[in-house]
Amino acid sequence: MIDAAKAVEWFQQKQRQILIGSLSCLAGAAILFGYLGRGPTPINYAEAELAFAQWKSSPLDDRLYQSLKEAIRIVPSIEKKYEAVIAQKLLNTDRMEEALVLASRALGRVKKEAPYHVIFAESSLLIEQGKFQQALENAVALKEQMGGSYGCEDKGGSLLYLHNLLRIACLQGALHNRPGEKVAWEELENFLQKDNRLARVFLGNFSFSNVDLAHYIAERKQELS
């Protein structure tokens, strides 16, 4: 049996990554469905791409951020193309207000193409705002909406379903609902046991030293019994 204290410490360090998670998924969709605007010259567009790349590599640099904003003013399509990426970076640097505006717009643009990912990401924004109860209700609703269709890639996919189950368990814990948390961990564990290949892919994202998510689930269930 692993050191429970070590597992808890590890998992607490991973909480933000696990709970937020999915704006990066939306970033790919936003770029896929993005488009180049008319008007700016090719040089304007190249300069805007460079401004974005430089700020992305150093998001805490306010000078680069101001350069990006100026580039967006000249080439608005850059913002549309990279909204989800910019929003995620802003969240990571505690520019909450600006991040929420961009993230909401990015989600609206891809809602038709990736509805389940959008719902998951909307819950991420609620978590960022500390609205854990509402985020939990959204996560439970998403699980019910996905139902038996979680294996269909065009409707979200099994990995998204697993991440949502994990989110439910974490949120139940954050809200100190011990019975609900225990049930959530058991549901996630049962799902992982159905597909070894999927379980390896999913659990591989949460390995750290000799502590991993599977061990943490076992330890947490024991503690909640």
C-alpha positions in Angstrom: 0.0 0.0 0.0 1.3 3.4 -0.9 1.8 6.3 1.5 -1.7 7.9 1.7 -0.3 11.2 2.7 2.0 11.3 -0.3 -0.9 10.3 -2.6 -3.1 13.1 -1.2 -0.3 15.7 -1.6 0.3 14.6 -5.2 -3.3 14.7 -6.1 -3.8 18.1 -4.5 -1.0 19.4 -6.7 -2.8 18.0 -9.7 -6.3 19.3 -8.8 -6.2 22.4 -10.9 -4.9 20.5 -13.9 -7.5 17.8 -13.6 -10.4 20.1 -12.9 -9.7 22.7 -15.5 -8.3 20.6 -18.2 -10.3 21.1 -21.3 -9.9 24.5 -22.7 -6.8 23.1 -24.4 -9.1 20.6 -26.1 -11.2 23.5 -27.4 -8.1 25.3 -28.6 -7.6 22.6 -31.3 -11.2 22.9 -32.4 -11.1 26.6 -32.4 -8.1 26.6 -34.7 -9.7 24.0 -36.9 -12.8 26.1 -37.4 -11.0 29.4 -37.5 -10.6 31.4 -40.6 -8.5 34.2 -42.1 -10.2 37.6 -42.2 -10.3 39.8 -45.2 -8.6 43.2 -45.2 -5.2 42.9 -43.5 -2.2 42.4 -45.7 -0.1 39.2 -45.7 2.6 41.2 -43.8 0.0 42.3 -41.2 -1.1 38.7 -40.8 2.5 37.4 -40.4 3.3 40.1 -37.8 0.1 39.1 -35.9 1.1 35.4 -35.9 4.5 36.4 -34.6 3.0 38.6 -31.9 0.8 35.7 -30.8 3.8 33.2 -30.8 6.0 35.5 -28.7 3.3 36.2 -26.1 2.4 32.5 -25.9 5.9 31.7 -25.0 6.0 34.5 -22.3 2.4 35.1 -21.2 3.5 37.1 -18.1 5.2 39.7 -20.2 2.8 42.6 -20.3 4.7 44.3 -23.2 4.2 41.2 -25.4 0.6 41.1 -24.3 0.0 44.7 -25.4 1.7 43.9 -28.7 -0.7 41.0 -29.2 -3.7 43.2 -28.4 -2.5 45.7 -31.0 -2.0 42.9 -33.5 -5.5 41.7 -32.8 -6.8 45.2 -33.5 -5.2 45.1 -36.9 -6.0 41.5 -37.7 -9.1 40.5 -35.7 -9.2 37.0 -37.2 -6.1 36.1 -35.1 -8.2 36.4 -32.0 -10.9 34.3 -33.5 -8.4 31.7 -34.5 -6.6 31.5 -31.2 -9.4 32.5 -28.7 -9.3 29.3 -26.7 -5.5 29.3 -26.5 -5.4 32.9 -25.4 -8.2 32.3 -22.9 -6.3 29.4 -21.3 -3.1 31.4 -21.0 -5.0 34.3 -19.4 -6.6 31.9 -16.9 -3.2 30.5 -16.1 -1.9 34.0 -15.5 -4.9 35.1 -13.4 -6.4 37.5 -15.9 -9.8 36.1 -15.1 -12.1 38.7 -16.5 -10.5 38.9 -19.9 -10.2 35.1 -20.0 -13.9 34.5 -19.3 -14.9 36.8 -22.2 -12.6 35.1 -24.7 -13.4 31.6 -23.5 -17.2 32.2 -23.8 -16.8 33.4 -27.3 -14.5 30.5 -28.2 -17.0 28.0 -26.8 -19.8 29.6 -28.8 -17.9 29.2 -32.0 -17.5 25.4 -31.7 -20.6 24.5 -29.8 -22.3 22.9 -32.8 -19.2 20.9 -33.8 -18.1 19.7 -30.3 -21.2 20.1 -28.0 -19.9 17.8 -25.2 -16.5 19.4 -25.1 -18.1 22.8 -24.8 -20.3 21.7 -21.9 -17.2 20.3 -20.2 -15.2 23.5 -20.8 -18.1 25.7 -19.5 -17.9 23.7 -16.2 -14.1 24.5 -16.2 -15.0 28.2 -16.2 -17.4 27.7 -13.3 -14.6 25.9 -11.4 -12.2 28.8 -12.1 -14.8 31.1 -10.5 -15.2 28.9 -7.5 -18.7 27.8 -8.4 -18.2 24.2 -7.5 -21.8 23.2 -6.9 -22.9 24.5 -10.2 -20.0 22.9 -11.9 -20.9 19.6 -10.3 -24.5 19.9 -11.5 -23.2 20.6 -15.0 -20.8 17.6 -14.9 -23.6 15.2 -13.7 -25.9 16.6 -16.4 -23.1 16.0 -19.0 -22.7 12.4 -17.9 -26.4 11.8 -18.3 -26.5 13.6 -21.7 -23.6 11.5 -23.0 -25.2 8.3 -21.8 -24.3 5.3 -23.9 -22.9 7.5 -26.7 -19.7 8.3 -24.9 -17.8 5.9 -27.3 -18.8 8.0 -30.3 -15.9 10.2 -31.2 -18.0 12.8 -32.9 -20.1 13.2 -29.7 -17.2 13.6 -27.2 -15.4 10.3 -26.9 -14.6 7.9 -24.1 -11.7 10.0 -22.7 -13.9 13.0 -22.2 -16.4 10.8 -20.4 -13.7 9.5 -18.1 -12.4 13.0 -17.5 -15.9 14.1 -16.6 -16.3 11.1 -14.1 -13.0 12.2 -12.6 -14.2 15.8 -12.3 -17.4 14.6 -10.6 -15.4 12.7 -8.0 -13.1 15.7 -7.4 -15.9 18.1 -7.1 -17.8 15.9 -4.7 -14.6 15.8 -2.6 -14.3 19.6 -2.8 -17.9 20.0 -1.6 -17.2 17.5 1.3 -19.9 15.1 0.1 -18.3 11.9 1.3 -21.0 9.4 0.1 -21.2 11.1 -3.3 -17.5 11.1 -3.6 -17.2 7.4 -2.8 -19.9 6.6 -5.4 -18.2 8.7 -8.0 -14.8 7.0 -7.4 -16.4 3.6 -7.7 -18.2 4.5 -10.9 -14.9 5.7 -12.4 -13.0 2.6 -11.2 -15.7 0.3 -12.7 -15.6 2.1 -16.0 -11.8 1.8 -16.2 -12.0 -1.9 -15.6 -14.2 -2.4 -18.7 -11.5 -1.3 -21.1 -7.8 -2.0 -20.3 -6.5 -0.1 -23.3 -8.5 3.0 -22.5 -7.6 2.7 -18.9 -3.8 2.7 -19.7 -4.2 5.8 -21.8 -6.2 7.6 -19.2 -4.2 6.6 -16.1 -1.0 7.3 -17.9 -1.8 11.0 -17.8 -1.8 11.0 -14.0 1.3 9.1 -13.1 3.9 10.6 -10.7 6.8 8.7 -9.3 5.4 5.6 -7.5 2.0 7.3 -7.0 -0.7 7.1 -9.7 -4.4 7.8 -10.0 -5.4 4.1 -9.7 -3.6 3.9 -6.3 -5.2 7.2 -5.2 -8.7 6.0 -6.0 -8.1 2.8 -3.9 -6.7 4.9 -1.0 -9.5 7.4 -1.2 -12.2 4.8 -1.3 -10.7 3.1 1.8 -10.6 6.4 3.6 -14.3 7.1 2.7 -15.5 3.7 3.8 
